[in-house]
Amino acid sequence: MTPSRSVPARDGATLDTASNGVTVSRPTRSQSADPVPAGPVRTCIGCRRTAPRSVLVRIVGVEVEGRLLAVPDPAAVRPGRGAWVHRDRGCVELAERRRAFARALRLAGPVDPAAVREHVAAAEEHRTDGSTDHGTTRHGTTRQGTTPNRKRVDEV
């Protein structure tokens, strides 16, 4: 009889070899090293990174007077196919360069993302004036991975 031995595999599984064959044991979600985000996860069409839905803004395609427009849908309630982008100018610019708006929204022809640019610029300006939550929920608790608002030492 051959002794049993454990051999680590690339994907985190463990291969246990014994005289009667090979047994594969995989780590459960609670054992994996990657944190599981709370709530739905979406992919930004600009940077292609996944993020919780709460940090992205939904974009929908609308036809107005024969022009195709990408329009922000912050409440995520408008009908039709949607795409998601970070509230960051860099991600919007990257999505424009890659022509990702038309592709993600499955629209034929060029799409004007001016309304999305304005929405993101307004959101960035709003964040920098200190009047937003910066990582806290409306109940005052901190979202996972962020720190609560604190006044800078020189502002006190």
C-alpha positions as CSV (number, residue, x, y, z in Angstrom):
1,M,0.0,0.0,0.0
2,T,1.4,3.4,-1.0
3,P,1.2,6.2,1.6
4,S,-1.2,9.1,1.0
5,R,0.4,12.5,0.3
6,S,-1.0,16.0,-0.4
7,V,0.1,18.0,-3.4
8,P,-0.9,21.7,-3.8
9,A,-2.4,22.6,-7.2
10,R,-2.3,26.0,-8.9
11,D,-5.9,27.0,-8.2
12,G,-5.7,26.5,-4.4
13,A,-7.0,23.0,-4.6
14,T,-5.2,20.1,-2.8
15,L,-4.6,16.8,-4.6
16,D,-4.6,13.9,-2.2
17,T,-3.0,10.9,-3.7
18,A,-3.6,7.4,-2.3
19,S,-3.5,3.9,-3.5
20,N,-7.1,4.0,-4.7
21,G,-6.8,7.1,-6.8
22,V,-6.7,10.9,-6.5
23,T,-9.1,13.1,-4.4
24,V,-9.3,16.8,-5.1
25,S,-10.4,19.1,-2.3
26,R,-11.0,22.8,-3.1
27,P,-11.1,25.7,-0.7
28,T,-14.6,27.0,0.2
29,R,-15.4,30.7,-0.4
30,S,-14.9,31.4,3.3
31,Q,-11.4,29.9,3.1
32,S,-10.3,31.8,0.0
33,A,-7.9,34.8,0.4
34,D,-10.0,37.1,-1.9
35,P,-12.6,39.2,0.0
36,V,-16.2,38.8,-1.3
37,P,-17.7,42.2,-1.9
38,A,-21.2,42.8,-0.4
39,G,-23.9,43.3,-3.0
40,P,-23.9,43.2,-6.7
41,V,-20.6,43.5,-8.6
42,R,-20.3,45.2,-12.0
43,T,-17.5,45.8,-14.5
44,C,-16.4,49.4,-15.5
45,I,-16.4,49.8,-19.2
46,G,-13.5,52.2,-19.0
47,C,-10.9,50.4,-16.8
48,R,-12.5,46.9,-17.0
49,R,-12.1,46.4,-13.2
50,T,-15.0,44.9,-11.2
51,A,-16.4,47.0,-8.4
52,P,-19.5,47.0,-6.2
53,R,-22.5,48.5,-8.0
54,S,-22.6,51.3,-5.4
55,V,-19.3,52.9,-6.6
56,L,-20.2,52.9,-10.3
57,V,-22.8,54.8,-12.3
58,R,-25.1,53.1,-14.8
59,I,-25.2,54.4,-18.3
60,V,-28.0,53.9,-20.8
61,G,-28.2,54.7,-24.5
62,V,-30.9,57.1,-25.7
63,E,-31.7,58.3,-29.2
64,V,-32.6,62.0,-29.4
65,E,-33.4,63.7,-32.7
66,G,-31.5,61.0,-34.6
67,R,-28.3,61.2,-32.3
68,L,-27.2,58.4,-30.0
69,L,-26.4,59.7,-26.5
70,A,-25.0,57.9,-23.5
71,V,-27.0,59.2,-20.5
72,P,-26.2,58.6,-16.8
73,D,-28.8,56.7,-14.9
74,P,-27.8,57.1,-11.2
75,A,-30.9,55.5,-9.9
76,A,-30.5,52.5,-12.2
77,V,-34.1,52.5,-13.2
78,R,-34.3,53.5,-16.8
79,P,-35.3,50.8,-19.3
80,G,-32.9,49.3,-21.8
81,R,-29.5,47.9,-21.8
82,G,-27.1,49.5,-19.4
83,A,-23.4,49.8,-18.9
84,W,-21.4,50.8,-15.8
85,V,-18.5,53.2,-15.3
86,H,-16.6,54.6,-12.3
87,R,-17.3,58.1,-11.3
88,D,-13.9,59.1,-12.5
89,R,-12.9,61.2,-15.5
90,G,-10.1,58.8,-16.4
91,C,-12.5,55.9,-16.7
92,V,-14.9,57.9,-18.9
93,E,-12.0,59.1,-21.1
94,L,-10.7,55.6,-21.4
95,A,-14.2,54.3,-22.4
96,E,-14.4,57.0,-25.0
97,R,-11.0,56.1,-26.5
98,R,-11.9,52.5,-26.6
99,R,-15.3,53.2,-28.1
100,A,-16.7,51.2,-25.3
101,F,-20.0,53.1,-24.9
102,A,-21.4,51.9,-28.3
103,R,-20.1,48.4,-27.8
104,A,-21.4,47.9,-24.2
105,L,-24.8,49.5,-25.0
106,R,-24.9,47.5,-28.3
107,L,-25.7,50.6,-30.3
108,A,-24.8,51.0,-34.0
109,G,-23.0,54.2,-34.7
110,P,-21.1,56.8,-32.7
111,V,-22.4,57.6,-29.2
112,D,-22.0,61.0,-27.6
113,P,-21.0,60.6,-23.9
114,A,-21.1,64.4,-23.1
115,A,-23.8,63.9,-20.5
116,V,-21.8,61.2,-18.8
117,R,-18.7,63.5,-18.7
118,E,-20.7,66.3,-17.2
119,H,-22.2,63.9,-14.6
120,V,-18.8,62.6,-13.6
121,A,-17.3,66.0,-13.5
122,A,-20.1,67.3,-11.2
123,A,-19.7,64.2,-9.0
124,E,-15.9,64.8,-8.7
125,E,-16.4,68.5,-7.9
126,H,-19.0,67.6,-5.3
127,R,-16.6,65.1,-3.7
128,T,-13.8,67.6,-3.4
129,D,-15.9,70.3,-1.7
130,G,-16.3,68.1,1.4
131,S,-20.1,67.8,1.3
132,T,-20.4,64.2,0.5
133,D,-20.1,61.0,2.5
134,H,-16.7,59.8,1.3
135,G,-17.3,56.2,2.1
136,T,-20.0,56.3,4.7
137,T,-23.5,55.1,4.3
138,R,-26.5,57.3,5.0
139,H,-26.7,55.8,8.4
140,G,-23.2,56.9,9.3
141,T,-21.5,53.5,9.2
142,T,-18.4,53.0,7.1
143,R,-18.5,50.9,3.9
144,Q,-16.1,48.1,3.7
145,G,-12.5,49.1,2.7
146,T,-13.0,52.9,3.4
147,T,-12.4,55.2,6.2
148,P,-14.9,57.6,7.7
149,N,-14.8,61.4,7.2
150,R,-12.3,63.1,9.4
151,K,-11.3,66.7,9.4
152,R,-7.7,67.3,8.6
153,V,-5.6,68.4,11.5
154,D,-4.9,71.8,10.0
155,E,-8.6,72.5,9.5
156,V,-9.5,72.2,13.2
